[in-house]
Amino acid sequence: MTNLAAIGHAMIVSDLMKKPIITVKSTDDLAKATQIMTDKKISELPVTNSTDSSNLAGIITKTKLLKH
């Protein structure tokens, strides 16, 4: 494995981050999240704060949905 710090550039998380396009609010119904994940064929979905959509509250996954 190459030591990136030794070559002058250490990558940080923000180098790889993208702003999520699809999110649900923490107050949305689970059925809405399930439908979005099914339609978009995704296995996790960012959950934003109900009062501030730029504030990440967590991530919901298919595994969590199936458990409940």
PDB file of N, CA, C and O in Angstrom:
ATOM      1  N   MET A   1       0.839  -1.176   0.000  1.00  0.00           N
ATOM      2  CA  MET A   1       0.000   0.000   0.000  1.00  0.00           C
ATOM      3  C   MET A   1       0.891   1.248   0.000  1.00  0.00           C
ATOM      4  O   MET A   1       1.865   1.323   0.748  1.00  0.00           O
ATOM      5  N   THR A   2       0.555   2.202  -0.825  1.00  0.00           N
ATOM      6  CA  THR A   2       1.320   3.439  -0.917  1.00  0.00           C
ATOM      7  C   THR A   2       0.975   4.371   0.235  1.00  0.00           C
ATOM      8  O   THR A   2      -0.195   4.544   0.575  1.00  0.00           O
ATOM      9  N   ASN A   3       1.982   4.957   0.823  1.00  0.00           N
ATOM     10  CA  ASN A   3       1.775   5.940   1.886  1.00  0.00           C
ATOM     11  C   ASN A   3       1.529   7.293   1.218  1.00  0.00           C
ATOM     12  O   ASN A   3       2.471   7.943   0.766  1.00  0.00           O
ATOM     13  N   LEU A   4       0.271   7.714   1.157  1.00  0.00           N
ATOM     14  CA  LEU A   4      -0.081   8.965   0.463  1.00  0.00           C
ATOM     15  C   LEU A   4       0.522  10.190   1.123  1.00  0.00           C
ATOM     16  O   LEU A   4       0.844  11.164   0.442  1.00  0.00           O
ATOM     17  N   ALA A   5       0.680  10.158   2.429  1.00  0.00           N
ATOM     18  CA  ALA A   5       1.279  11.304   3.123  1.00  0.00           C
ATOM     19  C   ALA A   5       2.721  11.493   2.674  1.00  0.00           C
ATOM     20  O   ALA A   5       3.211  12.621   2.622  1.00  0.00           O
ATOM     21  N   ALA A   6       3.395  10.412   2.354  1.00  0.00           N
ATOM     22  CA  ALA A   6       4.793  10.492   1.933  1.00  0.00           C
ATOM     23  C   ALA A   6       4.945  11.110   0.551  1.00  0.00           C
ATOM     24  O   ALA A   6       6.010  11.644   0.240  1.00  0.00           O
ATOM     25  N   ILE A   7       3.913  11.055  -0.287  1.00  0.00           N
ATOM     26  CA  ILE A   7       4.013  11.642  -1.618  1.00  0.00           C
ATOM     27  C   ILE A   7       3.426  13.052  -1.679  1.00  0.00           C
ATOM     28  O   ILE A   7       3.293  13.627  -2.759  1.00  0.00           O
ATOM     29  N   GLY A   8       3.081  13.598  -0.533  1.00  0.00           N
ATOM     30  CA  GLY A   8       2.674  14.993  -0.477  1.00  0.00           C
ATOM     31  C   GLY A   8       1.184  15.260  -0.440  1.00  0.00           C
ATOM     32  O   GLY A   8       0.772  16.417  -0.360  1.00  0.00           O
ATOM     33  N   HIS A   9       0.369  14.228  -0.496  1.00  0.00           N
ATOM     34  CA  HIS A   9      -1.066  14.475  -0.424  1.00  0.00           C
ATOM     35  C   HIS A   9      -1.742  13.349   0.351  1.00  0.00           C
ATOM     36  O   HIS A   9      -1.798  12.208  -0.106  1.00  0.00           O
ATOM     37  N   ALA A  10      -2.239  13.682   1.501  1.00  0.00           N
ATOM     38  CA  ALA A  10      -3.019  12.720   2.281  1.00  0.00           C
ATOM     39  C   ALA A  10      -4.486  12.968   1.958  1.00  0.00           C
ATOM     40  O   ALA A  10      -4.990  14.075   2.148  1.00  0.00           O
ATOM     41  N   MET A  11      -5.160  11.951   1.477  1.00  0.00           N
ATOM     42  CA  MET A  11      -6.580  12.096   1.164  1.00  0.00           C
ATOM     43  C   MET A  11      -7.376  12.148   2.456  1.00  0.00           C
ATOM     44  O   MET A  11      -7.048  11.482   3.438  1.00  0.00           O
ATOM     45  N   ILE A  12      -8.406  12.935   2.435  1.00  0.00           N
ATOM     46  CA  ILE A  12      -9.320  13.022   3.564  1.00  0.00           C
ATOM     47  C   ILE A  12     -10.718  12.648   3.075  1.00  0.00           C
ATOM     48  O   ILE A  12     -10.970  12.592   1.871  1.00  0.00           O
ATOM     49  N   VAL A  13     -11.594  12.402   3.991  1.00  0.00           N
ATOM     50  CA  VAL A  13     -12.943  11.941   3.657  1.00  0.00           C
ATOM     51  C   VAL A  13     -13.631  12.866   2.665  1.00  0.00           C
ATOM     52  O   VAL A  13     -14.287  12.385   1.741  1.00  0.00           O
ATOM     53  N   SER A  14     -13.505  14.154   2.825  1.00  0.00           N
ATOM     54  CA  SER A  14     -14.208  15.090   1.938  1.00  0.00           C
ATOM     55  C   SER A  14     -13.728  14.994   0.486  1.00  0.00           C
ATOM     56  O   SER A  14     -14.421  15.451  -0.423  1.00  0.00           O
ATOM     57  N   ASP A  15     -12.542  14.400   0.258  1.00  0.00           N
ATOM     58  CA  ASP A  15     -12.079  14.188  -1.115  1.00  0.00           C
ATOM     59  C   ASP A  15     -12.972  13.199  -1.855  1.00  0.00           C
ATOM     60  O   ASP A  15     -13.059  13.238  -3.082  1.00  0.00           O
ATOM     61  N   LEU A  16     -13.625  12.324  -1.126  1.00  0.00           N
ATOM     62  CA  LEU A  16     -14.444  11.284  -1.742  1.00  0.00           C
ATOM     63  C   LEU A  16     -15.942  11.505  -1.588  1.00  0.00           C
ATOM     64  O   LEU A  16     -16.736  10.806  -2.217  1.00  0.00           O
ATOM     65  N   MET A  17     -16.339  12.463  -0.763  1.00  0.00           N
ATOM     66  CA  MET A  17     -17.753  12.674  -0.471  1.00  0.00           C
ATOM     67  C   MET A  17     -18.489  13.329  -1.632  1.00  0.00           C
ATOM     68  O   MET A  17     -17.938  14.148  -2.367  1.00  0.00           O
ATOM     69  N   LYS A  18     -19.735  12.945  -1.771  1.00  0.00           N
ATOM     70  CA  LYS A  18     -20.669  13.616  -2.663  1.00  0.00           C
ATOM     71  C   LYS A  18     -21.877  13.994  -1.837  1.00  0.00           C
ATOM     72  O   LYS A  18     -22.243  13.283  -0.901  1.00  0.00           O
ATOM     73  N   LYS A  19     -22.492  15.099  -2.174  1.00  0.00           N
ATOM     74  CA  LYS A  19     -23.730  15.469  -1.496  1.00  0.00           C
ATOM     75  C   LYS A  19     -24.830  14.516  -1.946  1.00  0.00           C
ATOM     76  O   LYS A  19     -25.051  14.352  -3.146  1.00  0.00           O
ATOM     77  N   PRO A  20     -25.524  13.884  -0.998  1.00  0.00           N
ATOM     78  CA  PRO A  20     -26.571  12.942  -1.407  1.00  0.00           C
ATOM     79  C   PRO A  20     -27.692  13.644  -2.160  1.00  0.00           C
ATOM     80  O   PRO A  20     -28.123  14.735  -1.786  1.00  0.00           O
ATOM     81  N   ILE A  21     -28.148  13.013  -3.205  1.00  0.00           N
ATOM     82  CA  ILE A  21     -29.249  13.556  -4.007  1.00  0.00           C
ATOM     83  C   ILE A  21     -30.581  13.093  -3.445  1.00  0.00           C
ATOM     84  O   ILE A  21     -31.552  13.850  -3.431  1.00  0.00           O
ATOM     85  N   ILE A  22     -30.626  11.850  -2.983  1.00  0.00           N
ATOM     86  CA  ILE A  22     -31.859  11.271  -2.469  1.00  0.00           C
ATOM     87  C   ILE A  22     -31.738  11.123  -0.958  1.00  0.00           C
ATOM     88  O   ILE A  22     -30.818  10.473  -0.463  1.00  0.00           O
ATOM     89  N   THR A  23     -32.665  11.724  -0.232  1.00  0.00           N
ATOM     90  CA  THR A  23     -32.688  11.611   1.223  1.00  0.00           C
ATOM     91  C   THR A  23     -34.135  11.496   1.689  1.00  0.00           C
ATOM     92  O   THR A  23     -35.065  11.747   0.923  1.00  0.00           O
ATOM     93  N   VAL A  24     -34.313  11.120   2.935  1.00  0.00           N
ATOM     94  CA  VAL A  24     -35.614  11.194   3.588  1.00  0.00           C
ATOM     95  C   VAL A  24     -35.428  11.967   4.878  1.00  0.00           C
ATOM     96  O   VAL A  24     -34.326  12.036   5.422  1.00  0.00           O
ATOM     97  N   LYS A  25     -36.513  12.547   5.363  1.00  0.00           N
ATOM     98  CA  LYS A  25     -36.468  13.263   6.641  1.00  0.00           C
ATOM     99  C   LYS A  25     -36.716  12.278   7.777  1.00  0.00           C
ATOM    100  O   LYS A  25     -37.348  11.240   7.579  1.00  0.00           O
ATOM    101  N   SER A  26     -36.229  12.598   8.939  1.00  0.00           N
ATOM    102  CA  SER A  26     -36.379  11.712  10.098  1.00  0.00           C
ATOM    103  C   SER A  26     -37.841  11.514  10.490  1.00  0.00           C
ATOM    104  O   SER A  26     -38.167  10.551  11.184  1.00  0.00           O
ATOM    105  N   THR A  27     -38.716  12.403  10.061  1.00  0.00           N
ATOM    106  CA  THR A  27     -40.138  12.293  10.385  1.00  0.00           C
ATOM    107  C   THR A  27     -40.953  11.609   9.283  1.00  0.00           C
ATOM    108  O   THR A  27     -42.159  11.420   9.437  1.00  0.00           O
ATOM    109  N   ASP A  28     -40.298  11.235   8.166  1.00  0.00           N
ATOM    110  CA  ASP A  28     -41.005  10.559   7.075  1.00  0.00           C
ATOM    111  C   ASP A  28     -41.402   9.144   7.485  1.00  0.00           C
ATOM    112  O   ASP A  28     -40.757   8.527   8.334  1.00  0.00           O
ATOM    113  N   ASP A  29     -42.455   8.647   6.880  1.00  0.00           N
ATOM    114  CA  ASP A  29     -42.935   7.290   7.113  1.00  0.00           C
ATOM    115  C   ASP A  29     -41.929   6.278   6.563  1.00  0.00           C
ATOM    116  O   ASP A  29     -41.305   6.522   5.531  1.00  0.00           O
ATOM    117  N   LEU A  30     -41.771   5.147   7.247  1.00  0.00           N
ATOM    118  CA  LEU A  30     -40.863   4.102   6.776  1.00  0.00           C
ATOM    119  C   LEU A  30     -41.257   3.575   5.405  1.00  0.00           C
ATOM    120  O   LEU A  30     -40.396   3.157   4.631  1.00  0.00           O
ATOM    121  N   ALA A  31     -42.548   3.591   5.100  1.00  0.00           N
ATOM    122  CA  ALA A  31     -43.016   3.132   3.785  1.00  0.00           C
ATOM    123  C   ALA A  31     -42.417   3.993   2.673  1.00  0.00           C
ATOM    124  O   ALA A  31     -42.095   3.484   1.600  1.00  0.00           O
ATOM    125  N   LYS A  32     -42.269   5.287   2.926  1.00  0.00           N
ATOM    126  CA  LYS A  32     -41.674   6.185   1.931  1.00  0.00           C
ATOM    127  C   LYS A  32     -40.219   5.811   1.689  1.00  0.00           C
ATOM    128  O   LYS A  32     -39.780   5.728   0.542  1.00  0.00           O
ATOM    129  N   ALA A  33     -39.474   5.585   2.760  1.00  0.00           N
ATOM    130  CA  ALA A  33     -38.070   5.201   2.628  1.00  0.00           C
ATOM    131  C   ALA A  33     -37.944   3.880   1.885  1.00  0.00           C
ATOM    132  O   ALA A  33     -37.092   3.734   1.008  1.00  0.00           O
ATOM    133  N   THR A  34     -38.792   2.919   2.234  1.00  0.00           N
ATOM    134  CA  THR A  34     -38.771   1.608   1.579  1.00  0.00           C
ATOM    135  C   THR A  34     -39.066   1.739   0.094  1.00  0.00           C
ATOM    136  O   THR A  34     -38.402   1.111  -0.731  1.00  0.00           O
ATOM    137  N   GLN A  35     -40.048   2.544  -0.248  1.00  0.00           N
ATOM    138  CA  GLN A  35     -40.417   2.723  -1.653  1.00  0.00           C
ATOM    139  C   GLN A  35     -39.270   3.363  -2.440  1.00  0.00           C
ATOM    140  O   GLN A  35     -38.969   2.931  -3.553  1.00  0.00           O
ATOM    141  N   ILE A  36     -38.637   4.378  -1.879  1.00  0.00           N
ATOM    142  CA  ILE A  36     -37.513   5.048  -2.551  1.00  0.00           C
ATOM    143  C   ILE A  36     -36.376   4.055  -2.775  1.00  0.00           C
ATOM    144  O   ILE A  36     -35.809   3.994  -3.866  1.00  0.00           O
ATOM    145  N   MET A  37     -36.041   3.277  -1.744  1.00  0.00           N
ATOM    146  CA  MET A  37     -34.940   2.326  -1.850  1.00  0.00           C
ATOM    147  C   MET A  37     -35.245   1.243  -2.889  1.00  0.00           C
ATOM    148  O   MET A  37     -34.350   0.809  -3.614  1.00  0.00           O
ATOM    149  N   THR A  38     -36.490   0.814  -2.960  1.00  0.00           N
ATOM    150  CA  THR A  38     -36.898  -0.189  -3.943  1.00  0.00           C
ATOM    151  C   THR A  38     -36.854   0.387  -5.352  1.00  0.00           C
ATOM    152  O   THR A  38     -36.299  -0.227  -6.264  1.00  0.00           O
ATOM    153  N   ASP A  39     -37.440   1.563  -5.526  1.00  0.00           N
ATOM    154  CA  ASP A  39     -37.500   2.199  -6.854  1.00  0.00           C
ATOM    155  C   ASP A  39     -36.110   2.516  -7.397  1.00  0.00           C
ATOM    156  O   ASP A  39     -35.841   2.311  -8.581  1.00  0.00           O
ATOM    157  N   LYS A  40     -35.236   3.011  -6.538  1.00  0.00           N
ATOM    158  CA  LYS A  40     -33.897   3.447  -6.959  1.00  0.00           C
ATOM    159  C   LYS A  40     -32.860   2.325  -6.888  1.00  0.00           C
ATOM    160  O   LYS A  40     -31.710   2.506  -7.288  1.00  0.00           O
ATOM    161  N   LYS A  41     -33.281   1.157  -6.372  1.00  0.00           N
ATOM    162  CA  LYS A  41     -32.392   0.000  -6.231  1.00  0.00           C
ATOM    163  C   LYS A  41     -31.135   0.356  -5.428  1.00  0.00           C
ATOM    164  O   LYS A  41     -30.008   0.087  -5.842  1.00  0.00           O
ATOM    165  N   ILE A  42     -31.372   0.970  -4.268  1.00  0.00           N
ATOM    166  CA  ILE A  42     -30.279   1.324  -3.364  1.00  0.00           C
ATOM    167  C   ILE A  42     -30.486   0.605  -2.035  1.00  0.00           C
ATOM    168  O   ILE A  42     -31.614   0.268  -1.676  1.00  0.00           O
ATOM    169  N   SER A  43     -29.407   0.374  -1.314  1.00  0.00           N
ATOM    170  CA  SER A  43     -29.518  -0.393  -0.071  1.00  0.00           C
ATOM    171  C   SER A  43     -29.338   0.457   1.178  1.00  0.00           C
ATOM    172  O   SER A  43     -29.487  -0.047   2.292  1.00  0.00           O
ATOM    173  N   GLU A  44     -29.021   1.728   1.013  1.00  0.00           N
ATOM    174  CA  GLU A  44     -29.004   2.624   2.158  1.00  0.00           C
ATOM    175  C   GLU A  44     -29.447   4.012   1.722  1.00  0.00           C
ATOM    176  O   GLU A  44     -29.335   4.387   0.554  1.00  0.00           O
ATOM    177  N   LEU A  45     -29.950   4.758   2.688  1.00  0.00           N
ATOM    178  CA  LEU A  45     -30.541   6.054   2.382  1.00  0.00           C
ATOM    179  C   LEU A  45     -30.224   7.030   3.509  1.00  0.00           C
ATOM    180  O   LEU A  45     -30.524   6.751   4.670  1.00  0.00           O
ATOM    181  N   PRO A  46     -29.616   8.181   3.176  1.00  0.00           N
ATOM    182  CA  PRO A  46     -29.348   9.176   4.209  1.00  0.00           C
ATOM    183  C   PRO A  46     -30.649   9.747   4.780  1.00  0.00           C
ATOM    184  O   PRO A  46     -31.612   9.989   4.053  1.00  0.00           O
ATOM    185  N   VAL A  47     -30.650   9.954   6.087  1.00  0.00           N
ATOM    186  CA  VAL A  47     -31.801  10.528   6.780  1.00  0.00           C
ATOM    187  C   VAL A  47     -31.373  11.893   7.312  1.00  0.00           C
ATOM    188  O   VAL A  47     -30.375  12.012   8.022  1.00  0.00           O
ATOM    189  N   THR A  48     -32.143  12.917   6.957  1.00  0.00           N
ATOM    190  CA  THR A  48     -31.816  14.272   7.403  1.00  0.00           C
ATOM    191  C   THR A  48     -32.723  14.693   8.550  1.00  0.00           C
ATOM    192  O   THR A  48     -33.795  14.124   8.759  1.00  0.00           O
ATOM    193  N   ASN A  49     -32.277  15.687   9.278  1.00  0.00           N
ATOM    194  CA  ASN A  49     -33.050  16.259  10.364  1.00  0.00           C
ATOM    195  C   ASN A  49     -34.326  16.850   9.781  1.00  0.00           C
ATOM    196  O   ASN A  49     -34.288  17.465   8.715  1.00  0.00           O
ATOM    197  N   SER A  50     -35.432  16.679  10.448  1.00  0.00           N
ATOM    198  CA  SER A  50     -36.715  17.155   9.910  1.00  0.00           C
ATOM    199  C   SER A  50     -36.791  18.674   9.787  1.00  0.00           C
ATOM    200  O   SER A  50     -37.559  19.190   8.976  1.00  0.00           O
ATOM    201  N   THR A  51     -36.007  19.388  10.578  1.00  0.00           N
ATOM    202  CA  THR A  51     -36.049  20.854  10.518  1.00  0.00           C
ATOM    203  C   THR A  51     -34.932  21.453   9.677  1.00  0.00           C
ATOM    204  O   THR A  51     -35.010  22.618   9.287  1.00  0.00           O
ATOM    205  N   ASP A  52     -33.888  20.667   9.391  1.00  0.00           N
ATOM    206  CA  ASP A  52     -32.750  21.175   8.614  1.00  0.00           C
ATOM    207  C   ASP A  52     -32.264  20.073   7.679  1.00  0.00           C
ATOM    208  O   ASP A  52     -31.532  19.177   8.098  1.00  0.00           O
ATOM    209  N   SER A  53     -32.670  20.140   6.415  1.00  0.00           N
ATOM    210  CA  SER A  53     -32.366  19.061   5.472  1.00  0.00           C
ATOM    211  C   SER A  53     -30.882  18.949   5.137  1.00  0.00           C
ATOM    212  O   SER A  53     -30.478  17.987   4.485  1.00  0.00           O
ATOM    213  N   SER A  54     -30.064  19.900   5.562  1.00  0.00           N
ATOM    214  CA  SER A  54     -28.626  19.795   5.320  1.00  0.00           C
ATOM    215  C   SER A  54     -27.914  19.112   6.487  1.00  0.00           C
ATOM    216  O   SER A  54     -26.706  18.884   6.431  1.00  0.00           O
ATOM    217  N   ASN A  55     -28.660  18.785   7.542  1.00  0.00           N
ATOM    218  CA  ASN A  55     -28.085  18.171   8.733  1.00  0.00           C
ATOM    219  C   ASN A  55     -28.384  16.672   8.734  1.00  0.00           C
ATOM    220  O   ASN A  55     -29.538  16.269   8.876  1.00  0.00           O
ATOM    221  N   LEU A  56     -27.347  15.848   8.578  1.00  0.00           N
ATOM    222  CA  LEU A  56     -27.514  14.403   8.538  1.00  0.00           C
ATOM    223  C   LEU A  56     -27.846  13.869   9.924  1.00  0.00           C
ATOM    224  O   LEU A  56     -27.118  14.106  10.888  1.00  0.00           O
ATOM    225  N   ALA A  57     -28.964  13.138  10.007  1.00  0.00           N
ATOM    226  CA  ALA A  57     -29.376  12.538  11.283  1.00  0.00           C
ATOM    227  C   ALA A  57     -28.920  11.091  11.375  1.00  0.00           C
ATOM    228  O   ALA A  57     -28.732  10.570  12.474  1.00  0.00           O
ATOM    229  N   GLY A  58     -28.738  10.428  10.224  1.00  0.00           N
ATOM    230  CA  GLY A  58     -28.314   9.034  10.218  1.00  0.00           C
ATOM    231  C   GLY A  58     -28.494   8.424   8.848  1.00  0.00           C
ATOM    232  O   GLY A  58     -28.723   9.124   7.861  1.00  0.00           O
ATOM    233  N   ILE A  59     -28.388   7.096   8.800  1.00  0.00           N
ATOM    234  CA  ILE A  59     -28.553   6.355   7.552  1.00  0.00           C
ATOM    235  C   ILE A  59     -29.442   5.155   7.839  1.00  0.00           C
ATOM    236  O   ILE A  59     -29.238   4.438   8.819  1.00  0.00           O
ATOM    237  N   ILE A  60     -30.428   4.944   6.978  1.00  0.00           N
ATOM    238  CA  ILE A  60     -31.289   3.775   7.110  1.00  0.00           C
ATOM    239  C   ILE A  60     -30.867   2.768   6.039  1.00  0.00           C
ATOM    240  O   ILE A  60     -30.562   3.144   4.907  1.00  0.00           O
ATOM    241  N   THR A  61     -30.853   1.490   6.410  1.00  0.00           N
ATOM    242  CA  THR A  61     -30.421   0.445   5.483  1.00  0.00           C
ATOM    243  C   THR A  61     -31.539  -0.576   5.270  1.00  0.00           C
ATOM    244  O   THR A  61     -32.473  -0.668   6.067  1.00  0.00           O
ATOM    245  N   LYS A  62     -31.426  -1.339   4.183  1.00  0.00           N
ATOM    246  CA  LYS A  62     -32.398  -2.401   3.923  1.00  0.00           C
ATOM    247  C   LYS A  62     -32.391  -3.411   5.063  1.00  0.00           C
ATOM    248  O   LYS A  62     -33.441  -3.918   5.457  1.00  0.00           O
ATOM    249  N   THR A  63     -31.214  -3.698   5.588  1.00  0.00           N
ATOM    250  CA  THR A  63     -31.096  -4.658   6.685  1.00  0.00           C
ATOM    251  C   THR A  63     -31.919  -4.197   7.885  1.00  0.00           C
ATOM    252  O   THR A  63     -32.652  -4.992   8.473  1.00  0.00           O
ATOM    253  N   LYS A  64     -31.806  -2.916   8.256  1.00  0.00           N
ATOM    254  CA  LYS A  64     -32.589  -2.378   9.375  1.00  0.00           C
ATOM    255  C   LYS A  64     -34.081  -2.461   9.094  1.00  0.00           C
ATOM    256  O   LYS A  64     -34.864  -2.799   9.981  1.00  0.00           O
ATOM    257  N   LEU A  65     -34.475  -2.154   7.869  1.00  0.00           N
ATOM    258  CA  LEU A  65     -35.892  -2.217   7.504  1.00  0.00           C
ATOM    259  C   LEU A  65     -36.419  -3.642   7.624  1.00  0.00           C
ATOM    260  O   LEU A  65     -37.521  -3.858   8.128  1.00  0.00           O
ATOM    261  N   LEU A  66     -35.638  -4.607   7.165  1.00  0.00           N
ATOM    262  CA  LEU A  66     -36.086  -5.998   7.222  1.00  0.00           C
ATOM    263  C   LEU A  66     -36.176  -6.519   8.644  1.00  0.00           C
ATOM    264  O   LEU A  66     -37.019  -7.367   8.937  1.00  0.00           O
ATOM    265  N   LYS A  67     -35.327  -6.030   9.529  1.00  0.00           N
ATOM    266  CA  LYS A  67     -35.370  -6.455  10.929  1.00  0.00           C
ATOM    267  C   LYS A  67     -36.626  -5.963  11.642  1.00  0.00           C
ATOM    268  O   LYS A  67     -37.096  -6.585  12.595  1.00  0.00           O
ATOM    269  N   HIS A  68     -37.169  -4.829  11.166  1.00  0.00           N
ATOM    270  CA  HIS A  68     -38.331  -4.259  11.828  1.00  0.00           C
ATOM    271  C   HIS A  68     -39.568  -4.480  11.002  1.00  0.00           C
ATOM    272  O   HIS A  68     -40.658  -4.067  11.398  1.00  0.00           O
TER     273      HIS A  68
END
